[in-house]
Amino acid sequence: MRYTVSTEIALPRESVVQLLADPVHLPRWLRGLVLHEPIDGLHGEGGTRSRVVLRTGGQEMEAVENHHAPGTGGT
C-alpha cells in the first residue's frame, strides 16, 4: 500500500525538520502509536527498517516501515 499526505505548516523549514528528526515527537502525529523502534539502522536514515505498533479501536496493528533515502525511488 502506498499513499501520500500533504500539510502546510506555519513554521520555518528548519524548525519542522528538527521536530520530524526527533523520534520523541512521533506520537504527536502518529495517532495510536504504541511503539516505533529501529530494527536495522538509525531513525531517519535511508535504508532503516523500523518496527511500528499502532493501537486503535481496541485493535493493535504491527508493521515494518522501510525508510528510503530521498531520490532512491523506494516502493
N, C-alpha and C positions, 0 to 999 in steps of 0.2 A: 504494500500500500504506500502511496506517495501523495502528499498534499502540501500546499503552500498557504501560508497565512501572512498577511502584512498588517502592520500597525504603525501609525505615526506617533512619535514620542517627542514631547516638548522639552528635550534636554540636549545639550551638546553631545555630539557623537562620541567623544572620549569618555564622557560620563556613562553613557549607555554600554559601551564596550567594557568598562570596568565592572559594571553591575552584572553583565552577562558572563564575564570571565570568572566570577566568584561563585562556586557551587553552593555556597551558603544561601544564596538568594533563589535557587531553583524552585523551592516550594511556593514562592510568590507568583510564579507564572505557570507552574505545572500543577493544576488543581488536583488534589488527591494523591500527590506524591508521597510515597512511604519511604522509598529508597532509591538512590541514584549513585552507583559506585562503579568506578572503572574496573574492568576485567583485565584489559591489556592497555597499556599506555597511560597518559595523564589527561585529566579533564580538559577539554577544549582543544586538544591537539589532534591533527589529522591522523587517521588510522586507529584512533582509540575506540575500543568497544566497551560499552558500559551496560551493566545490569540495571534495569529500571523496574520498579514495582509501584503500581498505582492502585488505589482503592477508591471505588465509587459505587454508590447504591448498594452497599453491602457485599460487593464482589471485588475480588482482587485480581489484577492482571499483571503478569510479569513478561518483560520483553528484553531483547538485547538491542541496544542502539549502536549503530555504526556511524562514527563521526568522520566524514570525508573532508579532506583538505580542500580549500577553495580551488576551483579550476580543475579538479580531478574528474568531474563528471560522475560522481558517485550515484549509483542507482540501487 
